[in-house]
Amino acid sequence: MTSDSQKIEIAKKFAKLHETPFAVWTPDKEYLSDDERYLAVYENLIIGVYGDCCGLNAEYDEEGNLINEATEFEVEVDRFESKGGGEMFSFEITSESTGISKFIEDHGRHGDW
């Protein structure tokens, strides 16, 4: 699972790409700390509030069923929002291994479903 500190760092990097001040485009509510605001930005980033968040390395079987969840993502920062005139923001998240991907790989390789 991605730690709060990792989420905050991702949100801070995303915020640095924007010309508009951070407080203007983040969720409008009372926050106990800046960290809490950054966590809200991270959650909005993941669910697509700031643009389509695309997983780059997800794996699917032939029927389109998810085998392995993505750990690498990207979101396009529009030209009018970005300091650099439009760019892709890429980030990586870590997740706890459940062992299911190894199970699928082993059984799929030997055909013993």
N, C-alpha and C positions, 0 to 999 in steps of 0.2 A: 504494500500500500504506500502511496506517495505521502510523505510526511508533510506537515503544515509548513515547515521551513522550506521544503522544495517547492511547494505550491506558491509560497510568497515570493521566492526568487524568480519563478516563471512569470508571475504577475508583474513584478518590478521590471523585468526585461521587456515585457510587452508594453508597459506604460511608457518606457523610455522612447519607444518608436513614435509616439504621438506628439503632435504639435500642441493640441488642445490640452490645457491643464488637467491633470489626473482627476481632480474632484468634480470637474464638469461632466465627464462621461462615465463616471462610476455610479453604481446604484445610490439613489438619494434616500438615505436614512441615517439615523444616529449610529455611529460606530464607537465602540469602547476604545479602540486603538487603530492605528494605521494598519497593523497586521490583519485585523478583522476585515478592513476594507479590501486589502489585497487578496484575502481568501475569497471574498465575494467576487472580485474580478476574475480570479482563477476559475471559480465555478461557472461564471458567465462565459468565460472563454471556452471551456470544455463543452458547454451545451449549445454553443453557436450564437450567443447574443451579439457578439462582435463580428460575426461573419462565419461562414461555413468552416467548421473545425474538421479537417480531414485526417483520418488515420492513414499513415503511409505504409505500415508494414503488417497490417492485419492479414491473416491467412484464412482462406475459405476453401471448402471442398468443392467438388464438381457441381453439387446441387445448390451452392451458394450459402451453405451453413458455415457459421464462424468456427474456425478451428483454434486460432490463436488471436487474442485481442491485440490491437495495435499498442505500441509503446512510444512510437514516434508520430508526432502530429504537426500540422501546419495550418495557419490561418492567414488569409491575405489581409494586409492593412491597406485600405484604400489610399489612393494618391492624395485626396484632399485631407485625410486624417494623419498622414505620415510625414515625418520630418524629411524622409528620403525620397518622397514622391512616389509612394506605392512600393510595397515590398512584402515578401512572404516572411512570416514569423514562424520559425520552426522550434519545436521543443520536444523534449523526451520526458516521459514519466516512467517511474519504476513501479512495479506491482509485485505483490506477493505471489510466489509461484504456488499453484495449487496442485501441480503434478498432472493435471489433465492433459496438457499438451504432450507430455512424454507418453502417457497412456495411449493417446490417439496415434502418435507417431509409431509406437511399437506395434500396435494392433494393425494399423494400416499397412505397415511395411510387410507384415507376415500374413495379412489377410485372415486373421483369426478373430473375426467379429463374432 
